[in-house]
Amino acid sequence: MSRTTTSRTVMPRTTLKRSAVAVSAGVLLLPLSACGGDAEAGSGSTVTVTVGYQSRTINTVTAGTLLRSLGAFEKQLNSLHDGVRYKVDWQDYATGAPITAQMTARKIDIGSMGDFPLLINAARGKQLNSPTRLVSVTGYNLRGGLNTIVTAPGSKLTSLKDLKGKKVSTSVGSAADGTLVRALQRAGIDPNGGIEKLNQQPSVGASALTAGSTDALSQFVAWPGLLAFQGKAKAIYDGARLNLPTFHGVTAREDFAKERPAVLEAFLKAQAEATDYLNDHPVDAAEKVAKATGLPAEVVYLYNGDHGIATFDPAIKPRLVSALKQDVAILKSAKLTGDVDVDSFVDDQYVKKALGPAAYTEHLATKPAPAASEAWPKGASKTVTFDSPSKLLRYVAGHRDALRAAYVPDTTTGTLWFADKAVWVADGDKLLPFVAPDTAQAYIAGHGGARVVPYADALERAS
């Protein structure tokens, strides 16, 4: 079985851990305050560092939800011993837009968001004379699997071509909208006139899909997986078919970075610590994020697990920067930005110092590890990994009432999906999973005798 993408990076974890300064585990979380960092503060003063994050955009967790739950940033700040008392004000938002607004108003120092919002962040910062810089990456997928187009479970829509003339909800200016635009263009549909696009917040679009007031929804992590897990949606397009990287990253105000470089470095060391924790304890990390966000842990694990859709690595890889440059045209066509100088926006000096130059070079060269099938038994602190979907199905057939979730990678894109929500194809003795019907049909077209089979039949064949 051919898999062309992966999820978890084989990273130099020990190097990451060395880069995060060890401090006492007994340090208490500092109290919160509601103002931006005071760059003029001196010895004996108090400085508030304001961090904007998106708790439910779970591919930013190493710079947000998980980082906060671990108390890693506060510990790193405490280890500076510079005579300053630091407070961290964590501000949670639904999207990147309000974080950008607060950053340009100099009310947020550090923020995390997806690739398209990052470009808007860069453009707005320059326009309003409050420039920002991309200083690290949180989660990424080299093929674009973080974005998915879904429709209602009982819908007759099975491919992008079926969307012509239909209502499609998305968030204009988001990476999910970028996926929708590109996917429609490849399908020969005008993204501006070929569909009725509804510009909605993710939660509003999800409700619209459930209520039947929109025909499809194009959204970013974790909405497609959440709706599929809840039985409220089915995938009709896997964003990884575009084979274009999508990612989330950390942006900082340029003035803050220059005036408080040690604080930004402390944040990035803390992010490295949170990244290590997620990679070393994926199930526990998923549970922590689930507790903080209210999302099901099974959905968090789909994206952030050991073989999840996202790979976590703070390094700003050249391939991600290249993808960012390609994204500019989409935002320009939507009249959301003009030209964006991506090269001047990207500034990896701080994360390079936080990780160490040698370790950073190693990170730039790492590649995601091969995707794999996984089962999550109830009450278990670890998942069980299988080297083929058929073996996973055999395990599931024998443990139907003892599993929290089962995951399989799409045969051609590698995007992880819930086994019971996947489209299964029988090709001789092989049982092959796909995220969406059109991906399955593309495989069938090139393999005579292959056909779609119900999940129940796939389980029976495997057992």
C-alpha positions as a Python dict, from the first residue, in 0.01 Angstrom:
ca = {
    (1, 'M'): (0, 0, 0),
    (2, 'S'): (139, 334, -103),
    (3, 'R'): (145, 615, 153),
    (4, 'T'): (292, 944, 49),
    (5, 'T'): (252, 1144, 367),
    (6, 'T'): (300, 1106, 738),
    (7, 'S'): (202, 1251, 1063),
    (8, 'R'): (450, 1247, 1344),
    (9, 'T'): (804, 1370, 1280),
    (10, 'V'): (1099, 1158, 1389),
    (11, 'M'): (1253, 1446, 1580),
    (12, 'P'): (1569, 1488, 1785),
    (13, 'R'): (1366, 1492, 2105),
    (14, 'T'): (1659, 1476, 2343),
    (15, 'T'): (1798, 1788, 2179),
    (16, 'L'): (1465, 1960, 2222),
    (17, 'K'): (1461, 1868, 2587),
    (18, 'R'): (1812, 2001, 2644),
    (19, 'S'): (1704, 2331, 2492),
    (20, 'A'): (1426, 2378, 2746),
    (21, 'V'): (1589, 2494, 3069),
    (22, 'A'): (1499, 2267, 3360),
    (23, 'V'): (1328, 2444, 3647),
    (24, 'S'): (1154, 2339, 3965),
    (25, 'A'): (830, 2150, 3908),
    (26, 'G'): (689, 2310, 4218),
    (27, 'V'): (667, 2663, 4078),
    (28, 'L'): (310, 2791, 4104),
    (29, 'L'): (132, 2949, 3809),
    (30, 'L'): (160, 3324, 3828),
    (31, 'P'): (-157, 3535, 3848),
    (32, 'L'): (-312, 3673, 3532),
    (33, 'S'): (-328, 4035, 3427),
    (34, 'A'): (-494, 4205, 3132),
    (35, 'C'): (-238, 4425, 2961),
    (36, 'G'): (46, 4395, 2712),
    (37, 'G'): (408, 4354, 2821),
    (38, 'D'): (568, 4669, 2967),
    (39, 'A'): (890, 4700, 2770),
    (40, 'E'): (1016, 4985, 2992),
    (41, 'A'): (1000, 4785, 3313),
    (42, 'G'): (1326, 4742, 3499),
    (43, 'S'): (1458, 4541, 3792),
    (44, 'G'): (1203, 4481, 4065),
    (45, 'S'): (908, 4566, 3842),
    (46, 'T'): (623, 4354, 3711),
    (47, 'V'): (583, 4274, 3342),
    (48, 'T'): (269, 4120, 3195),
    (49, 'V'): (317, 3907, 2885),
    (50, 'T'): (-7, 3866, 2691),
    (51, 'V'): (-49, 3552, 2481),
    (52, 'G'): (-334, 3508, 2233),
    (53, 'Y'): (-423, 3151, 2142),
    (54, 'Q'): (-705, 2938, 2003),
    (55, 'S'): (-784, 2657, 2244),
    (56, 'R'): (-1004, 2463, 2001),
    (57, 'T'): (-769, 2503, 1705),
    (58, 'I'): (-579, 2208, 1842),
    (59, 'N'): (-278, 2225, 1611),
    (60, 'T'): (-165, 2529, 1807),
    (61, 'V'): (-169, 2347, 2142),
    (62, 'T'): (209, 2350, 2188),
    (63, 'A'): (188, 2732, 2188),
    (64, 'G'): (-149, 2747, 2361),
    (65, 'T'): (-374, 2496, 2535),
    (66, 'L'): (-118, 2227, 2620),
    (67, 'L'): (154, 2481, 2692),
    (68, 'R'): (-74, 2661, 2933),
    (69, 'S'): (-185, 2342, 3108),
    (70, 'L'): (178, 2239, 3165),
    (71, 'G'): (271, 2580, 3311),
    (72, 'A'): (587, 2559, 3101),
    (73, 'F'): (604, 2926, 2999),
    (74, 'E'): (562, 3052, 3354),
    (75, 'K'): (840, 2819, 3468),
    (76, 'Q'): (1072, 2939, 3194),
    (77, 'L'): (1004, 3302, 3286),
    (78, 'N'): (1074, 3225, 3650),
    (79, 'S'): (1412, 3082, 3550),
    (80, 'L'): (1527, 3410, 3392),
    (81, 'H'): (1633, 3554, 3731),
    (82, 'D'): (1651, 3905, 3587),
    (83, 'G'): (1489, 4082, 3879),
    (84, 'V'): (1157, 4113, 3698),
    (85, 'R'): (831, 3957, 3817),
    (86, 'Y'): (640, 3818, 3518),
    (87, 'K'): (270, 3757, 3478),
    (88, 'V'): (115, 3574, 3183),
    (89, 'D'): (-226, 3678, 3053),
    (90, 'W'): (-366, 3394, 2839),
    (91, 'Q'): (-640, 3516, 2602),
    (92, 'D'): (-845, 3252, 2419),
    (93, 'Y'): (-1003, 3328, 2081),
    (94, 'A'): (-1204, 3130, 1824),
    (95, 'T'): (-998, 3243, 1523),
    (96, 'G'): (-679, 3426, 1436),
    (97, 'A'): (-846, 3754, 1326),
    (98, 'P'): (-909, 3900, 1675),
    (99, 'I'): (-558, 3799, 1782),
    (100, 'T'): (-419, 4000, 1491),
    (101, 'A'): (-641, 4296, 1583),
    (102, 'Q'): (-514, 4290, 1940),
    (103, 'M'): (-153, 4250, 1829),
    (104, 'T'): (-165, 4551, 1597),
    (105, 'A'): (-320, 4746, 1886),
    (106, 'R'): (-19, 4634, 2094),
    (107, 'K'): (-242, 4450, 2340),
    (108, 'I'): (-112, 4100, 2260),
    (109, 'D'): (259, 4020, 2250),
    (110, 'I'): (261, 3663, 2116),
    (111, 'G'): (-10, 3483, 1918),
    (112, 'S'): (-69, 3155, 1736),
    (113, 'M'): (-282, 3092, 1427),
    (114, 'G'): (-301, 2913, 1092),
    (115, 'D'): (-105, 2992, 777),
    (116, 'F'): (-361, 3213, 599),
    (117, 'P'): (-434, 3418, 915),
    (118, 'L'): (-57, 3449, 961),
    (119, 'L'): (-33, 3623, 624),
    (120, 'I'): (-314, 3859, 720),
    (121, 'N'): (-129, 3916, 1049),
    (122, 'A'): (181, 4014, 851),
    (123, 'A'): (-13, 4242, 616),
    (124, 'R'): (-211, 4416, 892),
    (125, 'G'): (97, 4462, 1105),
    (126, 'K'): (284, 4634, 825),
    (127, 'Q'): (-19, 4842, 723),
    (128, 'L'): (-76, 4968, 1079),
    (129, 'N'): (292, 5025, 1153),
    (130, 'S'): (296, 4747, 1411),
    (131, 'P'): (494, 4477, 1230),
    (132, 'T'): (486, 4116, 1342),
    (133, 'R'): (715, 3821, 1274),
    (134, 'L'): (661, 3448, 1229),
    (135, 'V'): (890, 3301, 1496),
    (136, 'S'): (804, 2928, 1505),
    (137, 'V'): (571, 2654, 1380),
    (138, 'T'): (332, 2447, 1589),
    (139, 'G'): (153, 2173, 1389),
    (140, 'Y'): (173, 2106, 1015),
    (141, 'N'): (80, 1858, 745),
    (142, 'L'): (293, 1854, 432),
    (143, 'R'): (6, 1755, 204),
    (144, 'G'): (-268, 1980, 345),
    (145, 'G'): (-459, 1720, 545),
    (146, 'L'): (-549, 1964, 824),
    (147, 'N'): (-841, 2097, 618),
    (148, 'T'): (-1142, 1891, 508),
    (149, 'I'): (-1469, 1951, 323),
    (150, 'V'): (-1764, 1767, 477),
    (151, 'T'): (-2135, 1733, 413),
    (152, 'A'): (-2432, 1593, 607),
    (153, 'P'): (-2428, 1216, 673),
    (154, 'G'): (-2736, 1151, 460),
    (155, 'S'): (-2635, 1386, 179),
    (156, 'K'): (-2619, 1259, -180),
    (157, 'L'): (-2315, 1480, -243),
    (158, 'T'): (-2006, 1264, -292),
    (159, 'S'): (-1756, 1483, -478),
    (160, 'L'): (-1651, 1840, -540),
    (161, 'K'): (-1836, 1849, -872),
    (162, 'D'): (-2158, 1791, -679),
    (163, 'L'): (-2103, 2124, -501),
    (164, 'K'): (-2175, 2330, -815),
    (165, 'G'): (-2459, 2567, -737),
    (166, 'K'): (-2472, 2454, -373),
    (167, 'K'): (-2431, 2647, -48),
    (168, 'V'): (-2090, 2594, 110),
    (169, 'S'): (-1994, 2737, 448),
    (170, 'T'): (-1635, 2837, 523),
    (171, 'S'): (-1441, 3112, 700),
    (172, 'V'): (-1312, 3354, 438),
    (173, 'G'): (-945, 3427, 496),
    (174, 'S'): (-879, 3094, 664),
    (175, 'A'): (-673, 2802, 539),
    (176, 'A'): (-999, 2608, 504),
    (177, 'D'): (-1122, 2868, 257),
    (178, 'G'): (-791, 2837, 73),
    (179, 'T'): (-846, 2462, 47),
    (180, 'L'): (-1199, 2517, -85),
    (181, 'V'): (-1086, 2769, -348),
    (182, 'R'): (-803, 2552, -475),
    (183, 'A'): (-1007, 2232, -471),
    (184, 'L'): (-1293, 2391, -667),
    (185, 'Q'): (-1051, 2535, -921),
    (186, 'R'): (-903, 2191, -980),
    (187, 'A'): (-1253, 2050, -1020),
    (188, 'G'): (-1332, 2312, -1284),
    (189, 'I'): (-1572, 2511, -1067),
    (190, 'D'): (-1546, 2888, -1028),
    (191, 'P'): (-1496, 2941, -652),
    (192, 'N'): (-1652, 3287, -679),
    (193, 'G'): (-1960, 3212, -889),
    (194, 'G'): (-1988, 2835, -911),
    (195, 'I'): (-2108, 2796, -553),
    (196, 'E'): (-2293, 3010, -298),
    (197, 'K'): (-2024, 3071, -40),
    (198, 'L'): (-2135, 3145, 316),
    (199, 'N'): (-1872, 3329, 521),
    (200, 'Q'): (-1926, 3191, 872),
    (201, 'Q'): (-1737, 3121, 1190),
    (202, 'P'): (-1658, 2748, 1227),
    (203, 'S'): (-1917, 2690, 1500),
    (204, 'V'): (-2185, 2873, 1299),
    (205, 'G'): (-2103, 2672, 987),
    (206, 'A'): (-2115, 2348, 1184),
    (207, 'S'): (-2460, 2438, 1316),
    (208, 'A'): (-2572, 2537, 966),
    (209, 'L'): (-2465, 2199, 830),
    (210, 'T'): (-2652, 2017, 1106),
    (211, 'A'): (-2962, 2230, 1050),
    (212, 'G'): (-2952, 2176, 674),
    (213, 'S'): (-2910, 2545, 588),
    (214, 'T'): (-2583, 2476, 408),
    (215, 'D'): (-2494, 2185, 183),
    (216, 'A'): (-2130, 2150, 278),
    (217, 'L'): (-1869, 2287, 516),
    (218, 'S'): (-1500, 2351, 448),
    (219, 'Q'): (-1315, 2394, 777),
    (220, 'F'): (-988, 2350, 958),
    (221, 'V'): (-892, 2128, 1247),
    (222, 'A'): (-1072, 2013, 1459),
    (223, 'W'): (-1418, 2081, 1316),
    (224, 'P'): (-1433, 1819, 1037),
    (225, 'G'): (-1307, 1543, 1266),
    (226, 'L'): (-1540, 1651, 1546),
    (227, 'L'): (-1849, 1650, 1325),
    (228, 'A'): (-1754, 1313, 1174),
    (229, 'F'): (-1695, 1165, 1521),
    (230, 'Q'): (-2034, 1293, 1637),
    (231, 'G'): (-2204, 1140, 1334),
    (232, 'K'): (-2305, 1484, 1207),
    (233, 'A'): (-2094, 1489, 891),
    (234, 'K'): (-1907, 1280, 637),
    (235, 'A'): (-1601, 1383, 439),
    (236, 'I'): (-1631, 1454, 68),
    (237, 'Y'): (-1284, 1603, 16),
    (238, 'D'): (-952, 1535, 187),
    (239, 'G'): (-740, 1852, 179),
    (240, 'A'): (-429, 1636, 141),
    (241, 'R'): (-528, 1572, -221),
    (242, 'L'): (-396, 1920, -297),
    (243, 'N'): (-50, 1807, -186),
    (244, 'L'): (26, 2156, -54),
    (245, 'P'): (154, 2205, 302),
    (246, 'T'): (-69, 2367, 560),
    (247, 'F'): (45, 2466, 908),
    (248, 'H'): (-5, 2674, 1220),
    (249, 'G'): (257, 2898, 1372),
    (250, 'V'): (357, 3152, 1635),
    (251, 'T'): (374, 3523, 1558),
    (252, 'A'): (521, 3793, 1779),
    (253, 'R'): (518, 4171, 1763),
    (254, 'E'): (849, 4292, 1626),
    (255, 'D'): (889, 4560, 1892),
    (256, 'F'): (820, 4309, 2169),
    (257, 'A'): (1070, 4059, 2021),
    (258, 'K'): (1344, 4322, 2004),
    (259, 'E'): (1277, 4471, 2346),
    (260, 'R'): (1217, 4142, 2530),
    (261, 'P'): (1418, 3877, 2338),
    (262, 'A'): (1479, 3672, 2654),
    (263, 'V'): (1102, 3652, 2715),
    (264, 'L'): (1033, 3538, 2359),
    (265, 'E'): (1314, 3284, 2386),
    (266, 'A'): (1158, 3160, 2712),
    (267, 'F'): (827, 3115, 2531),
    (268, 'L'): (991, 2917, 2251),
    (269, 'K'): (1180, 2699, 2498),
    (270, 'A'): (849, 2634, 2670),
    (271, 'Q'): (694, 2550, 2332),
    (272, 'A'): (977, 2301, 2274),
    (273, 'E'): (902, 2147, 2613),
    (274, 'A'): (533, 2118, 2528),
    (275, 'T'): (622, 1965, 2190),
    (276, 'D'): (835, 1701, 2363),
    (277, 'Y'): (550, 1627, 2601),
    (278, 'L'): (300, 1585, 2318),
    (279, 'N'): (532, 1356, 2125),
    (280, 'D'): (633, 1149, 2429),
    (281, 'H'): (288, 1129, 2591),
    (282, 'P'): (36, 1163, 2303),
    (283, 'V'): (-258, 1003, 2482),
    (284, 'D'): (-210, 1203, 2801),
    (285, 'A'): (-159, 1521, 2596),
    (286, 'A'): (-485, 1452, 2412),
    (287, 'E'): (-665, 1405, 2744),
    (288, 'K'): (-524, 1733, 2879),
    (289, 'V'): (-632, 1925, 2569),
    (290, 'A'): (-973, 1758, 2577),
    (291, 'K'): (-1024, 1859, 2939),
    (292, 'A'): (-928, 2218, 2866),
    (293, 'T'): (-1137, 2256, 2549),
    (294, 'G'): (-1436, 2028, 2593),
    (295, 'L'): (-1345, 1847, 2271),
    (296, 'P'): (-1360, 1465, 2277),
    (297, 'A'): (-1013, 1324, 2341),
    (298, 'E'): (-1066, 1085, 2051),
    (299, 'V'): (-1095, 1384, 1815),
    (300, 'V'): (-790, 1557, 1960),
    (301, 'Y'): (-591, 1235, 1914),
    (302, 'L'): (-700, 1209, 1548),
    (303, 'Y'): (-504, 1524, 1478),
    (304, 'N'): (-240, 1532, 1752),
    (305, 'G'): (-181, 1165, 1827),
    (306, 'D'): (125, 950, 1771),
    (307, 'H'): (33, 906, 1403),
    (308, 'G'): (-208, 1199, 1386),
    (309, 'I'): (-278, 1424, 1091),
    (310, 'A'): (-51, 1694, 1234),
    (311, 'T'): (322, 1684, 1290),
    (312, 'F'): (459, 1907, 1567),
    (313, 'D'): (799, 2073, 1530),
    (314, 'P'): (890, 2436, 1614),
    (315, 'A'): (1135, 2470, 1322),
    (316, 'I'): (1030, 2692, 1031),
    (317, 'K'): (1097, 2455, 744),
    (318, 'P'): (1168, 2598, 397),
    (319, 'R'): (884, 2393, 246),
    (320, 'L'): (636, 2564, 478),
    (321, 'V'): (771, 2908, 388),
    (322, 'S'): (737, 2820, 20),
    (323, 'A'): (373, 2718, 77),
    (324, 'L'): (311, 3045, 260),
    (325, 'K'): (428, 3235, -47),
    (326, 'Q'): (185, 3040, -265),
    (327, 'D'): (-100, 3125, -27),
    (328, 'V'): (-60, 3500, -87),
    (329, 'A'): (-233, 3478, -426),
    (330, 'I'): (-547, 3327, -270),
    (331, 'L'): (-577, 3610, -19),
    (332, 'K'): (-508, 3872, -286),
    (333, 'S'): (-783, 3730, -506),
    (334, 'A'): (-1023, 3756, -212),
    (335, 'K'): (-905, 4117, -164),
    (336, 'L'): (-802, 4041, 194),
    (337, 'T'): (-441, 4149, 146),
    (338, 'G'): (-210, 4299, -111),
    (339, 'D'): (140, 4168, -162),
    (340, 'V'): (301, 4019, 148),
    (341, 'D'): (678, 4009, 190),
    (342, 'V'): (696, 3659, 334),
    (343, 'D'): (1076, 3656, 359),
    (344, 'S'): (1079, 3962, 585),
    (345, 'F'): (789, 3823, 791),
    (346, 'V'): (969, 3496, 867),
    (347, 'D'): (1225, 3533, 1146),
    (348, 'D'): (1368, 3210, 1285),
    (349, 'Q'): (1652, 3364, 1487),
    (350, 'Y'): (1464, 3329, 1815),
    (351, 'V'): (1361, 2966, 1778),
    (352, 'K'): (1708, 2882, 1646),
    (353, 'K'): (1857, 3026, 1965),
    (354, 'A'): (1596, 2856, 2184),
    (355, 'L'): (1666, 2511, 2036),
    (356, 'G'): (2035, 2567, 1972),
    (357, 'P'): (2184, 2613, 1621),
    (358, 'A'): (2293, 2251, 1577),
    (359, 'A'): (1959, 2110, 1694),
    (360, 'Y'): (1773, 2357, 1475),
    (361, 'T'): (1963, 2235, 1170),
    (362, 'E'): (1862, 1878, 1261),
    (363, 'H'): (1498, 1982, 1287),
    (364, 'L'): (1504, 2141, 944),
    (365, 'A'): (1617, 1809, 798),
    (366, 'T'): (1366, 1584, 975),
    (367, 'K'): (1075, 1427, 790),
    (368, 'P'): (743, 1297, 924),
    (369, 'A'): (736, 928, 1015),
    (370, 'P'): (524, 677, 819),
    (371, 'A'): (151, 679, 895),
    (372, 'A'): (1, 380, 1073),
    (373, 'S'): (-329, 234, 1193),
    (374, 'E'): (-408, 266, 1563),
    (375, 'A'): (-663, 139, 1813),
    (376, 'W'): (-732, 312, 2145),
    (377, 'P'): (-860, 62, 2403),
    (378, 'K'): (-1085, 191, 2679),
    (379, 'G'): (-894, 269, 2996),
    (380, 'A'): (-557, 245, 2822),
    (381, 'S'): (-282, 505, 2850),
    (382, 'K'): (-137, 394, 2516),
    (383, 'T'): (-274, 302, 2178),
    (384, 'V'): (-205, -18, 1985),
    (385, 'T'): (-36, 28, 1647),
    (386, 'F'): (-76, -196, 1341),
    (387, 'D'): (122, -209, 1019),
    (388, 'S'): (-185, -254, 801),
    (389, 'P'): (-552, -151, 806),
    (390, 'S'): (-655, -516, 770),
    (391, 'K'): (-478, -607, 1092),
    (392, 'L'): (-646, -317, 1268),
    (393, 'L'): (-986, -435, 1141),
    (394, 'R'): (-916, -784, 1270),
    (395, 'Y'): (-834, -636, 1612),
    (396, 'V'): (-1145, -416, 1609),
    (397, 'A'): (-1365, -714, 1518),
    (398, 'G'): (-1245, -892, 1832),
    (399, 'H'): (-1266, -590, 2065),
    (400, 'R'): (-1575, -401, 1945),
    (401, 'D'): (-1700, -302, 2290),
    (402, 'A'): (-1357, -236, 2437),
    (403, 'L'): (-1237, 47, 2213),
    (404, 'R'): (-1260, 425, 2241),
    (405, 'A'): (-1159, 476, 1879),
    (406, 'A'): (-982, 318, 1583),
    (407, 'Y'): (-785, 514, 1324),
    (408, 'V'): (-661, 437, 972),
    (409, 'P'): (-453, 636, 721),
    (410, 'D'): (-597, 713, 378),
    (411, 'T'): (-438, 473, 129),
    (412, 'T'): (-318, 744, -109),
    (413, 'T'): (-282, 1060, 103),
    (414, 'G'): (-193, 916, 444),
    (415, 'T'): (-451, 1138, 620),
    (416, 'L'): (-562, 966, 940),
    (417, 'W'): (-938, 914, 982),
    (418, 'F'): (-1175, 721, 1206),
    (419, 'A'): (-1195, 362, 1082),
    (420, 'D'): (-1574, 349, 1109),
    (421, 'K'): (-1610, 677, 915),
    (422, 'A'): (-1368, 585, 636),
    (423, 'V'): (-1467, 469, 286),
    (424, 'W'): (-1346, 108, 253),
    (425, 'V'): (-1239, -53, -73),
    (426, 'A'): (-1188, -425, -127),
    (427, 'D'): (-914, -492, -380),
    (428, 'G'): (-864, -867, -393),
    (429, 'D'): (-752, -967, -44),
    (430, 'K'): (-665, -610, 48),
    (431, 'L'): (-893, -382, 250),
    (432, 'L'): (-805, -20, 189),
    (433, 'P'): (-939, 289, 370),
    (434, 'F'): (-1000, 635, 224),
    (435, 'V'): (-1115, 959, 386),
    (436, 'A'): (-1357, 1056, 108),
    (437, 'P'): (-1557, 883, -170),
    (438, 'D'): (-1384, 1063, -456),
    (439, 'T'): (-1042, 953, -335),
    (440, 'A'): (-1168, 595, -319),
    (441, 'Q'): (-1318, 622, -667),
    (442, 'A'): (-989, 756, -804),
    (443, 'Y'): (-820, 442, -670),
    (444, 'I'): (-1091, 211, -806),
    (445, 'A'): (-1059, 368, -1152),
    (446, 'G'): (-702, 246, -1170),
    (447, 'H'): (-753, -97, -1013),
    (448, 'G'): (-985, -334, -1196),
    (449, 'G'): (-1207, -539, -968),
    (450, 'A'): (-1170, -303, -671),
    (451, 'R'): (-1499, -187, -516),
    (452, 'V'): (-1639, 2, -221),
    (453, 'V'): (-1765, -215, 66),
    (454, 'P'): (-1955, -114, 384),
    (455, 'Y'): (-1755, -92, 705),
    (456, 'A'): (-1943, -390, 850),
    (457, 'D'): (-1842, -600, 550),
    (458, 'A'): (-1481, -487, 585),
    (459, 'L'): (-1482, -599, 948),
    (460, 'E'): (-1629, -936, 853),
    (461, 'R'): (-1379, -987, 572),
    (462, 'A'): (-1089, -902, 803),
    (463, 'S'): (-1201, -1133, 1081),
}
